[in-house]
Amino acid sequence: MKFVKKIAIIIILLFLLMVWSGIVRNVSLGERSLGVLTEPVKTFSETLSNIKKTYTYIFKAPEYYIKTKDADALDINSLSYNLYGLYSYRNGDAFKIELKNFKDNTLKHEWNVPVNRLSEDYEVDGNDRLYPATLMQDFDIIVSCNERPGLLRMDSNSKEKWFNSDFIFHHAMNLDSIGNMWIPAVKHDNGIIVPMKVLLEGHTTSYRDDLIVKVDANTGETLYSKSLTDIFLENDLESLLNKSPYVNDPFHLNDIQPVLESSNYFKEGDLFLSFRSSSLVIQYRPSTNTVEKIIEGPFTFQHDVDIISPNSIAILNNNTIVTQVSYSEIEFKPTNQSVERKISHSNVLIYNFEEDTYRPLYEEHFIKHNIFTGAEGLYRIFPNGDMFFEEQGSGILWVINQSGVVLKTTLKSDIEGYHYLPNWTTTYLEDELNSLK
């Protein structure tokens, strides 16, 4: 009899657990079937999760912090000019955006984006981050929450001017010659990516189809969007889709660089598109829907394409080895023969259209200081020849030139021994900043 009672109790407990699980699931998905009890149930159900997060924060810094190595604790700074960096970082229940002068480490301006503003449209994850941020006239800024719906413009007092939730926006954004913003994006349904499908050897596979999107920087209105799948198919470039090692992410668009002035090699309005997955840059002309040039060179997983002269572009070569390709097991005979494929540094390559050549810029300093970021990262070449480089993976910001390192610094955080993860720092010189006041 006691055994039967134990079984009965276990069944009742399992039933109650199933009922509770169903209630928690409905509440977490936004259902309001419990009326006034909805919020108390949600709060109670999140207690263990919040305790875990608190423990993690105390004993292990969140993912948006980077542990500072001893070699990176001391800054190098011989800047002879004012260089301002606009960057963002997560600070508790808010995203902070700061404009700082790297020369004297003084804070010029700051903005705040409350997490609950973004969570009106989707649930913000603990490690979500804003990037990049772009400074506009009167110290307005435009910023996106990477891989989440929403592009936001705020004034200098952090007051919202517009919020575009048409797409999930991601990676770099750049202004064109008439002031519109271009940014990579993905279609979504309530914050969940809406994929395309491809038939592979009898199997249907969903994949992420990135878009190129143009937004009116003054109103936030989406002016133009175009599927990359359509661009490739309409230009008979289907074979390039098959080159990516990632079937579910064949493009991984990370930069759209508009051409601001025409030259012999590109026209105003052309776009240079950088695809990480296929290690490919293309020159696309939206006015005619044509791919003008395909650029494949000595670079892998590249980011941040810039036009630096009428006949040259620069490319951040992450120089990353692909390691996540799936393959069938092959039986090999044991061997002692080996070839070391070690990547110790990233670099910035200058591609010359006229000569069809590549040359690295300040390569010796990248090698000497092991400057490497396997993903993300950005650079900027200033008129005086200095180059800013964000080593995103390790969170180090550099300025280098022919003579060596001019600046090496990190974004100091509120946790001892850690610095903030940089999020695509945008740089401004003194005259550029003054023109925006």
C-alpha positions as CSV (number, residue, x, y, z in Angstrom):
1,M,0.0,0.0,0.0
2,K,2.9,2.4,0.9
3,F,4.4,1.7,-2.5
4,V,1.2,2.6,-4.3
5,K,0.9,5.8,-2.3
6,K,4.5,6.8,-3.3
7,I,3.7,6.1,-7.0
8,A,0.5,8.2,-6.7
9,I,2.4,11.1,-5.1
10,I,5.1,11.0,-7.8
11,I,2.4,11.0,-10.5
12,I,0.6,14.0,-8.8
13,L,4.0,15.9,-8.5
14,L,4.8,15.2,-12.2
15,F,1.4,16.5,-13.2
16,L,1.8,19.6,-11.1
17,L,5.3,20.1,-12.6
18,M,3.8,19.8,-16.1
19,V,1.1,22.3,-15.3
20,W,3.6,24.8,-13.8
21,S,5.9,24.3,-16.8
22,G,3.0,25.1,-19.1
23,I,2.1,28.2,-17.1
24,V,5.7,29.5,-17.1
25,R,6.1,28.8,-20.8
26,N,2.9,30.8,-21.6
27,V,4.0,33.7,-19.4
28,S,7.5,33.7,-20.9
29,L,6.0,33.9,-24.4
30,G,4.0,36.9,-23.5
31,E,0.6,35.3,-22.8
32,R,-1.6,37.0,-20.3
33,S,-4.0,34.1,-19.5
34,L,-3.4,34.5,-15.7
35,G,-4.5,38.1,-15.6
36,V,-3.1,39.9,-12.5
37,L,-1.1,36.8,-11.5
38,T,0.9,36.9,-14.8
39,E,3.7,39.3,-13.5
40,P,4.1,37.6,-10.1
41,V,4.4,34.2,-11.8
42,K,7.0,35.5,-14.2
43,T,9.0,37.2,-11.4
44,F,9.0,34.0,-9.3
45,S,9.9,31.8,-12.3
46,E,12.9,34.0,-13.1
47,T,14.3,34.0,-9.6
48,L,16.7,31.1,-10.1
49,S,17.8,32.5,-13.4
50,N,18.5,35.9,-11.8
51,I,20.4,34.2,-8.9
52,K,22.5,32.4,-11.5
53,K,23.2,35.7,-13.4
54,T,24.1,37.5,-10.1
55,Y,26.5,34.7,-9.3
56,T,28.0,34.8,-12.7
57,Y,28.5,38.6,-12.5
58,I,30.2,38.4,-9.1
59,F,32.5,35.4,-9.8
60,K,32.9,35.6,-13.5
61,A,32.5,38.7,-15.7
62,P,29.8,38.6,-18.4
63,E,30.8,38.0,-22.0
64,Y,30.9,41.7,-22.8
65,Y,34.0,42.1,-20.6
66,I,37.5,40.9,-21.5
67,K,40.1,39.9,-19.0
68,T,43.0,42.3,-19.2
69,K,46.4,40.6,-19.8
70,D,49.4,42.0,-17.9
71,A,51.0,43.1,-21.2
72,D,47.9,45.2,-22.0
73,A,47.3,46.8,-18.6
74,L,49.6,49.8,-19.4
75,D,48.7,52.1,-22.3
76,I,51.0,53.4,-24.9
77,N,50.1,57.0,-26.0
78,S,52.2,59.3,-28.1
79,L,49.3,60.9,-30.0
80,S,50.2,64.4,-31.1
81,Y,46.6,65.3,-32.2
82,N,43.1,64.9,-30.8
83,L,41.6,61.6,-31.8
84,Y,38.0,61.0,-30.7
85,G,36.5,57.5,-30.4
86,L,32.7,56.8,-30.4
87,Y,32.1,53.4,-28.8
88,S,29.4,51.6,-26.8
89,Y,29.4,49.1,-24.0
90,R,26.9,47.3,-21.8
91,N,26.6,48.7,-18.3
92,G,24.0,46.8,-16.2
93,D,20.5,47.7,-17.3
94,A,21.6,50.2,-19.9
95,F,23.8,50.6,-22.9
96,K,26.3,53.4,-22.6
97,I,27.7,55.2,-25.6
98,E,30.7,57.5,-25.1
99,L,32.7,59.9,-27.1
100,K,36.3,60.1,-25.7
101,N,39.4,61.9,-26.7
102,F,42.1,59.2,-26.8
103,K,44.9,61.8,-26.6
104,D,44.2,62.9,-23.1
105,N,41.6,60.3,-22.1
106,T,38.9,62.9,-21.5
107,L,35.2,62.2,-21.9
108,K,33.6,64.5,-24.5
109,H,30.0,63.3,-24.4
110,E,27.9,60.4,-23.5
111,W,24.5,58.9,-24.3
112,N,22.4,56.2,-22.6
113,V,20.0,53.7,-24.1
114,P,17.8,51.9,-21.4
115,V,17.5,48.2,-22.0
116,N,13.7,48.4,-21.5
117,R,13.4,50.7,-24.5
118,L,14.8,48.0,-26.8
119,S,12.8,45.2,-25.0
120,E,9.6,46.9,-26.0
121,D,10.2,45.2,-29.4
122,Y,12.1,42.1,-28.3
123,E,13.6,40.5,-25.2
124,V,17.1,41.8,-24.7
125,D,19.7,39.1,-24.0
126,G,22.2,39.6,-21.2
127,N,25.1,39.9,-23.8
128,D,23.4,41.9,-26.5
129,R,25.5,44.9,-27.6
130,L,25.0,48.1,-29.5
131,Y,27.2,48.7,-32.5
132,P,28.2,50.6,-34.4
133,A,27.4,54.2,-33.4
134,T,27.6,57.0,-35.9
135,L,27.7,60.7,-35.0
136,M,25.4,63.0,-36.8
137,Q,24.8,66.8,-36.8
138,D,24.2,68.4,-33.4
139,F,25.7,65.3,-31.7
140,D,22.7,63.1,-32.6
141,I,23.8,59.5,-33.0
142,I,22.5,56.5,-34.9
143,V,23.1,53.1,-33.4
144,S,21.9,49.5,-34.0
145,C,21.5,46.6,-31.6
146,N,23.5,44.0,-33.4
147,E,21.5,41.0,-34.6
148,R,18.3,42.4,-33.1
149,P,15.4,44.4,-34.7
150,G,15.9,48.1,-34.6
151,L,17.9,51.1,-35.8
152,L,17.8,54.0,-33.4
153,R,18.5,57.7,-33.7
154,M,18.8,59.9,-30.5
155,D,19.7,63.5,-29.9
156,S,22.5,64.7,-27.8
157,N,20.4,64.3,-24.6
158,S,19.6,60.6,-25.4
159,K,16.1,61.5,-26.5
160,E,14.8,59.2,-29.2
161,K,14.1,60.8,-32.6
162,W,13.1,57.6,-34.5
163,F,13.3,53.8,-34.2
164,N,13.2,51.6,-37.3
165,S,12.3,48.0,-36.5
166,D,11.7,46.8,-40.1
167,F,14.7,44.5,-40.0
168,I,17.3,42.9,-37.8
169,F,20.2,45.2,-38.5
170,H,23.8,44.1,-38.1
171,H,27.5,45.0,-38.6
172,A,28.8,48.2,-40.2
173,M,26.7,51.2,-41.4
174,N,27.9,53.9,-43.7
175,L,26.5,57.2,-45.1
176,D,26.3,57.7,-48.9
177,S,27.0,60.9,-50.8
178,I,23.5,62.3,-50.1
179,G,23.3,61.4,-46.5
180,N,21.4,58.1,-46.5
181,M,22.5,55.2,-44.3
182,W,23.4,51.8,-45.7
183,I,23.5,48.8,-43.4
184,P,23.3,45.0,-43.6
185,A,20.0,43.5,-42.4
186,V,17.9,40.3,-42.2
187,K,14.1,39.9,-42.5
188,H,12.5,38.9,-39.2
189,D,9.2,38.0,-37.6
190,N,9.0,39.2,-34.0
191,G,12.7,39.2,-33.7
192,I,13.2,35.7,-35.2
193,I,15.1,35.5,-38.6
194,V,12.9,34.6,-41.6
195,P,15.2,32.3,-43.7
196,M,15.4,31.3,-47.3
197,K,15.4,27.6,-48.3
198,V,17.7,25.7,-50.6
199,L,17.5,22.2,-51.9
200,L,20.7,20.3,-51.4
201,E,21.0,16.7,-52.6
202,G,17.3,16.0,-51.9
203,H,17.4,17.8,-48.5
204,T,15.8,21.2,-47.9
205,T,18.0,23.5,-45.7
206,S,17.1,26.9,-44.3
207,Y,19.7,29.6,-44.7
208,R,20.2,33.2,-43.7
209,D,19.6,35.6,-46.6
210,D,21.2,38.9,-45.8
211,L,19.9,42.2,-47.3
212,I,21.4,45.5,-48.3
213,V,19.2,48.2,-46.8
214,K,19.1,52.0,-47.3
215,V,17.6,54.1,-44.6
216,D,16.7,57.8,-44.6
217,A,19.0,59.1,-41.8
218,N,16.6,62.0,-41.0
219,T,13.3,60.1,-40.8
220,G,14.4,56.5,-40.2
221,E,12.3,55.4,-43.2
222,T,13.5,52.3,-45.1
223,L,14.1,53.6,-48.7
224,Y,15.5,50.4,-50.4
225,S,16.2,46.8,-49.6
226,K,17.5,44.0,-51.8
227,S,18.1,40.3,-51.1
228,L,21.6,39.1,-51.7
229,T,20.2,35.8,-53.1
230,D,18.4,37.9,-55.7
231,I,21.5,39.9,-56.5
232,F,23.6,36.8,-57.0
233,L,21.0,34.9,-59.0
234,E,20.1,37.8,-61.2
235,N,23.8,38.3,-62.0
236,D,24.4,34.6,-62.8
237,L,26.7,34.2,-59.8
238,E,25.1,31.2,-58.2
239,S,28.4,29.4,-58.3
240,L,29.8,31.9,-55.7
241,L,27.0,30.8,-53.3
242,N,28.4,27.3,-53.3
243,K,31.9,28.5,-52.2
244,S,30.9,29.3,-48.7
245,P,31.7,26.6,-46.1
246,Y,28.6,27.6,-44.2
247,V,25.4,26.3,-45.9
248,N,23.1,28.1,-43.4
249,D,25.1,31.4,-43.6
250,P,26.5,31.7,-47.2
251,F,26.9,35.4,-47.2
252,H,27.6,36.9,-43.7
253,L,27.5,40.4,-45.1
254,N,29.6,42.6,-42.8
255,D,30.1,45.9,-44.6
256,I,28.4,48.1,-47.3
257,Q,30.7,50.8,-48.4
258,P,29.1,53.4,-50.7
259,V,31.2,55.2,-53.3
260,L,31.0,58.9,-52.7
261,E,32.8,60.1,-55.9
262,S,33.1,58.6,-59.3
263,S,36.5,57.6,-60.8
264,N,37.7,55.5,-63.7
265,Y,37.0,52.3,-61.7
266,F,33.8,53.0,-59.8
267,K,30.8,55.3,-60.0
268,E,29.1,57.4,-57.3
269,G,26.4,55.3,-55.8
270,D,28.2,51.9,-56.3
271,L,28.5,49.7,-53.2
272,F,31.4,47.6,-52.1
273,L,30.0,44.5,-50.3
274,S,32.1,42.4,-48.0
275,F,31.1,38.7,-47.5
276,R,32.9,37.0,-44.6
277,S,31.7,33.5,-45.3
278,S,33.0,33.3,-48.9
279,S,36.0,35.6,-48.3
280,L,34.7,37.8,-51.1
281,V,34.3,41.5,-52.0
282,I,32.0,42.6,-54.8
283,Q,31.4,45.9,-56.4
284,Y,27.6,46.3,-56.9
285,R,25.7,49.0,-58.8
286,P,22.1,49.3,-57.4
287,S,21.1,51.7,-60.3
288,T,21.5,48.9,-62.8
289,N,21.4,45.8,-60.5
290,T,24.7,44.7,-61.8
291,V,27.8,43.3,-60.2
292,E,30.7,45.3,-61.7
293,K,33.6,43.5,-60.2
294,I,34.4,40.4,-58.1
295,I,37.4,40.7,-55.8
296,E,39.0,37.5,-54.5
297,G,42.5,37.8,-53.2
298,P,44.9,36.9,-50.4
299,F,42.4,37.5,-47.6
300,T,40.1,35.4,-45.5
301,F,37.0,36.3,-43.4
302,Q,37.7,40.0,-44.2
303,H,35.8,43.0,-42.8
304,D,35.7,46.7,-43.3
305,V,36.2,47.8,-46.9
306,D,37.1,51.4,-47.5
307,I,37.7,53.5,-50.6
308,I,41.1,55.3,-50.1
309,S,41.8,56.8,-53.5
310,P,40.3,57.0,-57.0
311,N,41.9,53.6,-57.9
312,S,42.4,51.8,-54.6
313,I,40.4,50.2,-51.8
314,A,41.6,48.9,-48.4
315,I,40.4,45.6,-46.9
316,L,40.8,44.4,-43.3
317,N,42.1,40.9,-43.8
318,N,41.2,38.9,-40.6
319,N,43.4,36.2,-42.0
320,T,41.3,33.5,-40.3
321,I,41.5,29.8,-41.0
322,V,38.2,28.1,-41.6
323,T,37.8,25.4,-39.0
324,Q,34.1,24.5,-38.9
325,V,33.7,22.7,-42.2
326,S,31.7,19.4,-41.9
327,Y,33.1,16.4,-43.7
328,S,32.8,12.6,-43.7
329,E,35.2,10.6,-41.7
330,I,38.2,9.4,-43.8
331,E,40.4,6.6,-42.7
332,F,44.1,7.7,-42.7
333,K,47.3,5.7,-42.2
334,P,49.3,7.1,-39.2
335,T,52.0,9.6,-40.3
336,N,54.6,11.9,-38.9
337,Q,54.4,14.3,-41.8
338,S,52.9,17.7,-40.9
339,V,52.6,21.2,-42.2
340,E,52.0,24.0,-39.7
341,R,49.3,26.5,-40.8
342,K,49.6,29.2,-38.1
343,I,48.0,32.6,-38.4
344,S,49.7,35.0,-36.0
345,H,48.3,38.3,-37.3
346,S,45.6,40.1,-39.3
347,N,46.5,42.9,-41.7
348,V,45.1,45.7,-43.9
349,L,45.6,45.1,-47.6
350,I,45.6,47.9,-50.2
351,Y,44.1,46.7,-53.5
352,N,45.0,48.7,-56.6
353,F,42.5,48.5,-59.5
354,E,44.8,49.8,-62.1
355,E,47.6,47.3,-61.3
356,D,45.4,44.5,-59.9
357,T,47.8,44.1,-57.0
358,Y,47.7,43.8,-53.2
359,R,50.1,45.2,-50.7
360,P,49.9,45.1,-46.8
361,L,50.1,48.3,-44.9
362,Y,52.4,48.4,-41.8
363,E,52.7,44.7,-41.9
364,E,55.8,44.6,-39.8
365,H,53.9,46.1,-36.8
366,F,51.0,43.7,-37.1
367,I,53.6,40.8,-37.0
368,K,55.7,42.3,-34.2
369,H,52.7,42.9,-31.9
370,N,50.7,39.9,-32.9
371,I,47.7,42.1,-33.8
372,F,45.0,39.6,-34.7
373,T,41.2,39.4,-34.6
374,G,39.6,36.2,-35.9
375,A,36.3,38.0,-36.4
376,E,34.9,41.5,-36.6
377,G,37.4,44.4,-36.2
378,L,37.8,47.6,-38.2
379,Y,40.4,50.2,-39.2
380,R,40.7,53.7,-40.5
381,I,43.6,55.3,-42.4
382,F,43.9,59.0,-41.5
383,P,45.1,61.8,-43.9
384,N,48.5,61.9,-42.1
385,G,49.1,58.2,-42.8
386,D,48.4,56.9,-39.3
387,M,46.1,53.9,-39.1
388,F,43.5,53.2,-36.3
389,F,42.9,49.5,-35.8
390,E,40.3,47.9,-33.5
391,E,41.6,44.4,-32.5
392,Q,38.1,43.4,-31.5
393,G,38.8,39.9,-30.3
394,S,41.2,41.0,-27.6
395,G,39.6,44.4,-27.1
396,I,42.8,46.4,-27.9
397,L,42.7,49.7,-29.8
398,W,45.7,50.7,-31.8
399,V,47.1,53.6,-33.8
400,I,50.2,52.7,-35.8
401,N,52.3,54.3,-38.5
402,Q,55.6,53.7,-40.3
403,S,57.5,54.5,-37.1
404,G,55.6,52.1,-34.8
405,V,52.9,52.2,-32.2
406,V,51.3,55.6,-31.6
407,L,48.5,54.4,-29.4
408,K,47.7,51.1,-27.6
409,T,44.8,51.2,-25.2
410,T,41.7,49.4,-23.9
411,L,38.3,50.6,-22.7
412,K,38.7,50.4,-18.9
413,S,35.7,48.8,-17.2
414,D,34.0,48.9,-13.8
415,I,35.4,45.4,-12.9
416,E,39.0,45.2,-11.7
417,G,41.2,43.3,-14.1
418,Y,38.7,43.5,-17.0
419,H,38.1,45.9,-19.9
420,Y,35.1,46.4,-22.0
421,L,34.6,44.6,-25.3
422,P,34.9,47.3,-28.0
423,N,32.0,47.5,-30.4
424,W,33.2,48.9,-33.7
425,T,34.7,52.2,-32.5
426,T,34.0,55.1,-34.9
427,T,36.8,57.7,-34.9
428,Y,36.7,61.4,-35.5
429,L,39.5,64.0,-36.0
430,E,39.1,67.5,-34.5
431,D,37.9,69.2,-37.7
432,E,35.4,66.4,-38.3
433,L,34.0,66.8,-34.8
434,N,33.7,70.6,-35.1
435,S,31.7,70.3,-38.3
436,L,29.0,68.3,-36.5
437,K,28.4,70.7,-33.6
